[in-house]
Every structure is written in C-alpha cells, then in structure tokens.
Amino acid sequence: MYFCECLNDSNLPSTPIHETIKLASLDDIERIMKLRSDIAEFPAANESEKMLRQAIETNTGRTYYIEKDGAIIASSSTSAENSLSAMVVGVCTHPNHRGNGYASLILQKMIQDFTNEGRTLCLFYNNPAAGRIYKRLGFKDIGMWTMYR
C-alpha cells in the first residue's frame, strides 16, 4: 500500500470547478452511507457510520460531496484532522457516475481548502488507477505500508 502526501495546490488544474461541491452535515450522513453501500469496495459496517458522525460532530473530519437529483453520487472525507494535516479517506463515486471526474473535482476542492488553511493532506492507496489521479492532483508517494490482520 502506498502512502502519499499533497503539500499544496500548485499542481491543480487552472480551470474552475464546474460542479457544486458541498460540505456534509449530520443531515447528510444517511445519503453518504447509501452511496458507500452501493460501492463494492466499501464494506457495509455500522461502525463506519458512527465514525463519520463522530468526525463531523467533533470537527476531526469533514466530508465533501456532489449530488445529482437528490442523491449523493461522489464523496471524499478526511479523518485525523489536526493543525498541520488531515488524512483523506473514503474517496468514492457511484458506479453509474464514474469516468466523469467527480472524485477529482472533490479532491481538487479539498486540496484548495486545506492549502488555504495552511495544512497538508495525506492518504493511503493501493489501486494504481487511483494513484494516477492522486499524482495528477499533486500527491507524491512518500512511502510504502503493509497492514497485517
């Protein structure tokens, strides 16, 4: 598994974000969990809903999303937010909406926001296609990690 970080927004495209990207509140949790339940790579767990709720309530994480026709179709979250950085987690797009750049747009917004706050972002990935997207947006591999169960 690769570990990477994005120090600033210098690699972002200069084109403006053309979708409305919203910051989730407690009222959005059910729709975010619905999106995640529609994605095979995301195991359905009551614990992840609790963690999402706690992150929003305690300001230790935030979730950005794009919606169409009342349904959330793409989202990305942070966790372990602190004064210097945050970990990007839960980057996802509904299977019917993949290939439209929605996850990239959300990440672009996150990178802009965190750069403006003077903070960096980091994340783990093991999907090479996702890695290419992250690198295009300015993330750089800084290490390899293995998780044991």
Biotite code that builds the C-alpha atoms (Angstrom):
import biotite.structure as struc

atoms = struc.array([
    struc.Atom([0.000, 0.000, 0.000], chain_id="A", res_id=1, res_name="MET", atom_name="CA", element="C"),
    struc.Atom([1.343, 3.422, -0.942], chain_id="A", res_id=2, res_name="TYR", atom_name="CA", element="C"),
    struc.Atom([1.400, 6.401, 1.394], chain_id="A", res_id=3, res_name="PHE", atom_name="CA", element="C"),
    struc.Atom([1.414, 9.824, -0.248], chain_id="A", res_id=4, res_name="CYS", atom_name="CA", element="C"),
    struc.Atom([1.003, 13.483, 0.618], chain_id="A", res_id=5, res_name="GLU", atom_name="CA", element="C"),
    struc.Atom([-0.028, 16.717, -1.050], chain_id="A", res_id=6, res_name="CYS", atom_name="CA", element="C"),
    struc.Atom([1.763, 19.764, 0.303], chain_id="A", res_id=7, res_name="LEU", atom_name="CA", element="C"),
    struc.Atom([-0.062, 22.488, -1.662], chain_id="A", res_id=8, res_name="ASN", atom_name="CA", element="C"),
    struc.Atom([-2.323, 23.273, -4.610], chain_id="A", res_id=9, res_name="ASP", atom_name="CA", element="C"),
    struc.Atom([0.424, 24.102, -7.139], chain_id="A", res_id=10, res_name="SER", atom_name="CA", element="C"),
    struc.Atom([-0.347, 21.081, -9.366], chain_id="A", res_id=11, res_name="ASN", atom_name="CA", element="C"),
    struc.Atom([-4.083, 21.677, -9.624], chain_id="A", res_id=12, res_name="LEU", atom_name="CA", element="C"),
    struc.Atom([-5.622, 22.497, -12.999], chain_id="A", res_id=13, res_name="PRO", atom_name="CA", element="C"),
    struc.Atom([-6.289, 26.176, -13.583], chain_id="A", res_id=14, res_name="SER", atom_name="CA", element="C"),
    struc.Atom([-9.823, 25.524, -14.824], chain_id="A", res_id=15, res_name="THR", atom_name="CA", element="C"),
    struc.Atom([-12.532, 26.393, -12.310], chain_id="A", res_id=16, res_name="PRO", atom_name="CA", element="C"),
    struc.Atom([-14.511, 23.663, -10.584], chain_id="A", res_id=17, res_name="ILE", atom_name="CA", element="C"),
    struc.Atom([-17.694, 23.302, -12.629], chain_id="A", res_id=18, res_name="HIS", atom_name="CA", element="C"),
    struc.Atom([-19.739, 21.272, -10.151], chain_id="A", res_id=19, res_name="GLU", atom_name="CA", element="C"),
    struc.Atom([-21.272, 22.320, -6.850], chain_id="A", res_id=20, res_name="THR", atom_name="CA", element="C"),
    struc.Atom([-19.293, 20.637, -4.100], chain_id="A", res_id=21, res_name="ILE", atom_name="CA", element="C"),
    struc.Atom([-20.941, 20.655, -0.696], chain_id="A", res_id=22, res_name="LYS", atom_name="CA", element="C"),
    struc.Atom([-19.639, 20.097, 2.801], chain_id="A", res_id=23, res_name="LEU", atom_name="CA", element="C"),
    struc.Atom([-21.629, 17.410, 4.601], chain_id="A", res_id=24, res_name="ALA", atom_name="CA", element="C"),
    struc.Atom([-23.545, 17.977, 7.791], chain_id="A", res_id=25, res_name="SER", atom_name="CA", element="C"),
    struc.Atom([-25.108, 15.443, 10.128], chain_id="A", res_id=26, res_name="LEU", atom_name="CA", element="C"),
    struc.Atom([-28.226, 15.611, 7.954], chain_id="A", res_id=27, res_name="ASP", atom_name="CA", element="C"),
    struc.Atom([-26.274, 14.127, 5.014], chain_id="A", res_id=28, res_name="ASP", atom_name="CA", element="C"),
    struc.Atom([-24.923, 11.016, 6.751], chain_id="A", res_id=29, res_name="ILE", atom_name="CA", element="C"),
    struc.Atom([-27.714, 8.695, 5.619], chain_id="A", res_id=30, res_name="GLU", atom_name="CA", element="C"),
    struc.Atom([-27.216, 9.659, 1.953], chain_id="A", res_id=31, res_name="ARG", atom_name="CA", element="C"),
    struc.Atom([-23.426, 9.292, 2.225], chain_id="A", res_id=32, res_name="ILE", atom_name="CA", element="C"),
    struc.Atom([-23.855, 5.826, 3.704], chain_id="A", res_id=33, res_name="MET", atom_name="CA", element="C"),
    struc.Atom([-26.267, 4.965, 0.872], chain_id="A", res_id=34, res_name="LYS", atom_name="CA", element="C"),
    struc.Atom([-23.590, 5.899, -1.671], chain_id="A", res_id=35, res_name="LEU", atom_name="CA", element="C"),
    struc.Atom([-20.985, 3.808, 0.137], chain_id="A", res_id=36, res_name="ARG", atom_name="CA", element="C"),
    struc.Atom([-23.355, 0.824, 0.317], chain_id="A", res_id=37, res_name="SER", atom_name="CA", element="C"),
    struc.Atom([-23.652, 0.911, -3.492], chain_id="A", res_id=38, res_name="ASP", atom_name="CA", element="C"),
    struc.Atom([-19.875, 0.520, -3.906], chain_id="A", res_id=39, res_name="ILE", atom_name="CA", element="C"),
    struc.Atom([-18.403, -2.989, -3.777], chain_id="A", res_id=40, res_name="ALA", atom_name="CA", element="C"),
    struc.Atom([-15.055, -1.813, -2.387], chain_id="A", res_id=41, res_name="GLU", atom_name="CA", element="C"),
    struc.Atom([-16.714, -0.300, 0.690], chain_id="A", res_id=42, res_name="PHE", atom_name="CA", element="C"),
    struc.Atom([-17.691, -2.867, 3.300], chain_id="A", res_id=43, res_name="PRO", atom_name="CA", element="C"),
    struc.Atom([-21.039, -2.013, 4.855], chain_id="A", res_id=44, res_name="ALA", atom_name="CA", element="C"),
    struc.Atom([-20.483, -1.503, 8.550], chain_id="A", res_id=45, res_name="ALA", atom_name="CA", element="C"),
    struc.Atom([-22.447, 0.251, 11.234], chain_id="A", res_id=46, res_name="ASN", atom_name="CA", element="C"),
    struc.Atom([-19.092, 1.301, 12.690], chain_id="A", res_id=47, res_name="GLU", atom_name="CA", element="C"),
    struc.Atom([-18.238, 3.441, 9.641], chain_id="A", res_id=48, res_name="SER", atom_name="CA", element="C"),
    struc.Atom([-21.470, 5.404, 10.061], chain_id="A", res_id=49, res_name="GLU", atom_name="CA", element="C"),
    struc.Atom([-20.595, 6.033, 13.709], chain_id="A", res_id=50, res_name="LYS", atom_name="CA", element="C"),
    struc.Atom([-17.097, 7.165, 12.727], chain_id="A", res_id=51, res_name="MET", atom_name="CA", element="C"),
    struc.Atom([-18.475, 9.537, 10.079], chain_id="A", res_id=52, res_name="LEU", atom_name="CA", element="C"),
    struc.Atom([-20.948, 11.014, 12.557], chain_id="A", res_id=53, res_name="ARG", atom_name="CA", element="C"),
    struc.Atom([-18.264, 11.426, 15.229], chain_id="A", res_id=54, res_name="GLN", atom_name="CA", element="C"),
    struc.Atom([-15.854, 13.114, 12.798], chain_id="A", res_id=55, res_name="ALA", atom_name="CA", element="C"),
    struc.Atom([-18.486, 15.693, 11.837], chain_id="A", res_id=56, res_name="ILE", atom_name="CA", element="C"),
    struc.Atom([-19.611, 16.246, 15.429], chain_id="A", res_id=57, res_name="GLU", atom_name="CA", element="C"),
    struc.Atom([-16.078, 16.702, 16.786], chain_id="A", res_id=58, res_name="THR", atom_name="CA", element="C"),
    struc.Atom([-14.619, 18.590, 13.796], chain_id="A", res_id=59, res_name="ASN", atom_name="CA", element="C"),
    struc.Atom([-11.898, 15.947, 13.402], chain_id="A", res_id=60, res_name="THR", atom_name="CA", element="C"),
    struc.Atom([-13.041, 15.205, 9.872], chain_id="A", res_id=61, res_name="GLY", atom_name="CA", element="C"),
    struc.Atom([-15.201, 16.541, 7.091], chain_id="A", res_id=62, res_name="ARG", atom_name="CA", element="C"),
    struc.Atom([-16.883, 15.112, 4.035], chain_id="A", res_id=63, res_name="THR", atom_name="CA", element="C"),
    struc.Atom([-17.272, 16.790, 0.676], chain_id="A", res_id=64, res_name="TYR", atom_name="CA", element="C"),
    struc.Atom([-19.809, 15.572, -1.858], chain_id="A", res_id=65, res_name="TYR", atom_name="CA", element="C"),
    struc.Atom([-21.507, 16.111, -5.209], chain_id="A", res_id=66, res_name="ILE", atom_name="CA", element="C"),
    struc.Atom([-25.183, 15.340, -5.649], chain_id="A", res_id=67, res_name="GLU", atom_name="CA", element="C"),
    struc.Atom([-27.460, 14.839, -8.634], chain_id="A", res_id=68, res_name="LYS", atom_name="CA", element="C"),
    struc.Atom([-31.245, 14.621, -8.394], chain_id="A", res_id=69, res_name="ASP", atom_name="CA", element="C"),
    struc.Atom([-31.113, 14.492, -4.596], chain_id="A", res_id=70, res_name="GLY", atom_name="CA", element="C"),
    struc.Atom([-28.671, 11.571, -4.416], chain_id="A", res_id=71, res_name="ALA", atom_name="CA", element="C"),
    struc.Atom([-25.033, 11.857, -3.424], chain_id="A", res_id=72, res_name="ILE", atom_name="CA", element="C"),
    struc.Atom([-23.023, 10.452, -6.336], chain_id="A", res_id=73, res_name="ILE", atom_name="CA", element="C"),
    struc.Atom([-19.439, 11.122, -5.192], chain_id="A", res_id=74, res_name="ALA", atom_name="CA", element="C"),
    struc.Atom([-17.748, 11.955, -1.920], chain_id="A", res_id=75, res_name="SER", atom_name="CA", element="C"),
    struc.Atom([-14.461, 12.098, -0.072], chain_id="A", res_id=76, res_name="SER", atom_name="CA", element="C"),
    struc.Atom([-13.737, 12.537, 3.607], chain_id="A", res_id=77, res_name="SER", atom_name="CA", element="C"),
    struc.Atom([-10.931, 13.474, 5.933], chain_id="A", res_id=78, res_name="THR", atom_name="CA", element="C"),
    struc.Atom([-10.046, 11.988, 9.273], chain_id="A", res_id=79, res_name="SER", atom_name="CA", element="C"),
    struc.Atom([-7.469, 12.706, 11.942], chain_id="A", res_id=80, res_name="ALA", atom_name="CA", element="C"),
    struc.Atom([-7.604, 16.434, 11.187], chain_id="A", res_id=81, res_name="GLU", atom_name="CA", element="C"),
    struc.Atom([-5.120, 18.438, 13.214], chain_id="A", res_id=82, res_name="ASN", atom_name="CA", element="C"),
    struc.Atom([-3.442, 21.828, 12.970], chain_id="A", res_id=83, res_name="SER", atom_name="CA", element="C"),
    struc.Atom([-0.953, 20.611, 10.342], chain_id="A", res_id=84, res_name="LEU", atom_name="CA", element="C"),
    struc.Atom([-2.675, 17.977, 8.240], chain_id="A", res_id=85, res_name="SER", atom_name="CA", element="C"),
    struc.Atom([-5.514, 15.555, 7.593], chain_id="A", res_id=86, res_name="ALA", atom_name="CA", element="C"),
    struc.Atom([-5.865, 12.051, 6.174], chain_id="A", res_id=87, res_name="MET", atom_name="CA", element="C"),
    struc.Atom([-8.037, 11.643, 3.056], chain_id="A", res_id=88, res_name="VAL", atom_name="CA", element="C"),
    struc.Atom([-10.345, 8.622, 3.304], chain_id="A", res_id=89, res_name="VAL", atom_name="CA", element="C"),
    struc.Atom([-13.437, 7.260, 1.623], chain_id="A", res_id=90, res_name="GLY", atom_name="CA", element="C"),
    struc.Atom([-12.893, 8.653, -1.878], chain_id="A", res_id=91, res_name="VAL", atom_name="CA", element="C"),
    struc.Atom([-15.738, 7.208, -3.932], chain_id="A", res_id=92, res_name="CYS", atom_name="CA", element="C"),
    struc.Atom([-18.025, 7.674, -6.907], chain_id="A", res_id=93, res_name="THR", atom_name="CA", element="C"),
    struc.Atom([-21.207, 5.735, -7.586], chain_id="A", res_id=94, res_name="HIS", atom_name="CA", element="C"),
    struc.Atom([-20.553, 3.122, -10.312], chain_id="A", res_id=95, res_name="PRO", atom_name="CA", element="C"),
    struc.Atom([-23.123, 4.744, -12.630], chain_id="A", res_id=96, res_name="ASN", atom_name="CA", element="C"),
    struc.Atom([-21.273, 8.075, -12.478], chain_id="A", res_id=97, res_name="HIS", atom_name="CA", element="C"),
    struc.Atom([-17.639, 7.006, -12.795], chain_id="A", res_id=98, res_name="ARG", atom_name="CA", element="C"),
    struc.Atom([-15.441, 8.457, -15.510], chain_id="A", res_id=99, res_name="GLY", atom_name="CA", element="C"),
    struc.Atom([-16.833, 11.985, -15.189], chain_id="A", res_id=100, res_name="ASN", atom_name="CA", element="C"),
    struc.Atom([-14.079, 13.337, -12.946], chain_id="A", res_id=101, res_name="GLY", atom_name="CA", element="C"),
    struc.Atom([-16.294, 13.852, -9.898], chain_id="A", res_id=102, res_name="TYR", atom_name="CA", element="C"),
    struc.Atom([-13.798, 12.407, -7.399], chain_id="A", res_id=103, res_name="ALA", atom_name="CA", element="C"),
    struc.Atom([-11.029, 14.530, -8.937], chain_id="A", res_id=104, res_name="SER", atom_name="CA", element="C"),
    struc.Atom([-13.156, 17.662, -8.558], chain_id="A", res_id=105, res_name="LEU", atom_name="CA", element="C"),
    struc.Atom([-13.861, 16.894, -4.917], chain_id="A", res_id=106, res_name="ILE", atom_name="CA", element="C"),
    struc.Atom([-10.178, 16.245, -4.240], chain_id="A", res_id=107, res_name="LEU", atom_name="CA", element="C"),
    struc.Atom([-9.290, 19.476, -6.033], chain_id="A", res_id=108, res_name="GLN", atom_name="CA", element="C"),
    struc.Atom([-11.648, 21.373, -3.708], chain_id="A", res_id=109, res_name="LYS", atom_name="CA", element="C"),
    struc.Atom([-10.203, 19.614, -0.659], chain_id="A", res_id=110, res_name="MET", atom_name="CA", element="C"),
    struc.Atom([-6.638, 20.445, -1.705], chain_id="A", res_id=111, res_name="ILE", atom_name="CA", element="C"),
    struc.Atom([-7.589, 24.100, -2.254], chain_id="A", res_id=112, res_name="GLN", atom_name="CA", element="C"),
    struc.Atom([-9.320, 24.344, 1.121], chain_id="A", res_id=113, res_name="ASP", atom_name="CA", element="C"),
    struc.Atom([-6.516, 22.697, 3.073], chain_id="A", res_id=114, res_name="PHE", atom_name="CA", element="C"),
    struc.Atom([-3.818, 24.697, 1.274], chain_id="A", res_id=115, res_name="THR", atom_name="CA", element="C"),
    struc.Atom([-5.731, 27.890, 2.160], chain_id="A", res_id=116, res_name="ASN", atom_name="CA", element="C"),
    struc.Atom([-5.793, 26.711, 5.789], chain_id="A", res_id=117, res_name="GLU", atom_name="CA", element="C"),
    struc.Atom([-2.015, 26.101, 5.718], chain_id="A", res_id=118, res_name="GLY", atom_name="CA", element="C"),
    struc.Atom([-2.411, 22.334, 6.077], chain_id="A", res_id=119, res_name="ARG", atom_name="CA", element="C"),
    struc.Atom([-1.388, 19.315, 4.032], chain_id="A", res_id=120, res_name="THR", atom_name="CA", element="C"),
    struc.Atom([-3.267, 16.177, 3.035], chain_id="A", res_id=121, res_name="LEU", atom_name="CA", element="C"),
    struc.Atom([-2.087, 12.586, 3.047], chain_id="A", res_id=122, res_name="CYS", atom_name="CA", element="C"),
    struc.Atom([-3.641, 9.272, 2.049], chain_id="A", res_id=123, res_name="LEU", atom_name="CA", element="C"),
    struc.Atom([-3.079, 5.575, 1.502], chain_id="A", res_id=124, res_name="PHE", atom_name="CA", element="C"),
    struc.Atom([-3.877, 3.867, -1.793], chain_id="A", res_id=125, res_name="TYR", atom_name="CA", element="C"),
    struc.Atom([-3.322, 0.505, -3.425], chain_id="A", res_id=126, res_name="ASN", atom_name="CA", element="C"),
    struc.Atom([-5.267, 0.997, -6.660], chain_id="A", res_id=127, res_name="ASN", atom_name="CA", element="C"),
    struc.Atom([-2.892, 2.095, -9.471], chain_id="A", res_id=128, res_name="PRO", atom_name="CA", element="C"),
    struc.Atom([-5.671, 3.964, -11.322], chain_id="A", res_id=129, res_name="ALA", atom_name="CA", element="C"),
    struc.Atom([-6.463, 5.938, -8.171], chain_id="A", res_id=130, res_name="ALA", atom_name="CA", element="C"),
    struc.Atom([-2.749, 6.579, -7.685], chain_id="A", res_id=131, res_name="GLY", atom_name="CA", element="C"),
    struc.Atom([-2.532, 8.190, -11.128], chain_id="A", res_id=132, res_name="ARG", atom_name="CA", element="C"),
    struc.Atom([-5.402, 10.534, -10.240], chain_id="A", res_id=133, res_name="ILE", atom_name="CA", element="C"),
    struc.Atom([-3.815, 11.472, -6.910], chain_id="A", res_id=134, res_name="TYR", atom_name="CA", element="C"),
    struc.Atom([-0.448, 12.157, -8.551], chain_id="A", res_id=135, res_name="LYS", atom_name="CA", element="C"),
    struc.Atom([-2.044, 14.293, -11.262], chain_id="A", res_id=136, res_name="ARG", atom_name="CA", element="C"),
    struc.Atom([-3.503, 16.471, -8.483], chain_id="A", res_id=137, res_name="LEU", atom_name="CA", element="C"),
    struc.Atom([-0.161, 16.880, -6.723], chain_id="A", res_id=138, res_name="GLY", atom_name="CA", element="C"),
    struc.Atom([0.111, 13.962, -4.306], chain_id="A", res_id=139, res_name="PHE", atom_name="CA", element="C"),
    struc.Atom([3.579, 12.409, -4.096], chain_id="A", res_id=140, res_name="LYS", atom_name="CA", element="C"),
    struc.Atom([4.413, 8.912, -2.880], chain_id="A", res_id=141, res_name="ASP", atom_name="CA", element="C"),
    struc.Atom([6.462, 9.114, 0.303], chain_id="A", res_id=142, res_name="ILE", atom_name="CA", element="C"),
    struc.Atom([6.433, 5.513, 1.490], chain_id="A", res_id=143, res_name="GLY", atom_name="CA", element="C"),
    struc.Atom([5.065, 2.005, 1.382], chain_id="A", res_id=144, res_name="MET", atom_name="CA", element="C"),
    struc.Atom([2.974, 0.442, 4.129], chain_id="A", res_id=145, res_name="TRP", atom_name="CA", element="C"),
    struc.Atom([1.814, -3.062, 4.861], chain_id="A", res_id=146, res_name="THR", atom_name="CA", element="C"),
    struc.Atom([-1.189, -3.722, 7.038], chain_id="A", res_id=147, res_name="MET", atom_name="CA", element="C"),
    struc.Atom([-1.339, -7.002, 8.909], chain_id="A", res_id=148, res_name="TYR", atom_name="CA", element="C"),
    struc.Atom([-4.532, -8.540, 10.193], chain_id="A", res_id=149, res_name="ARG", atom_name="CA", element="C"),
])
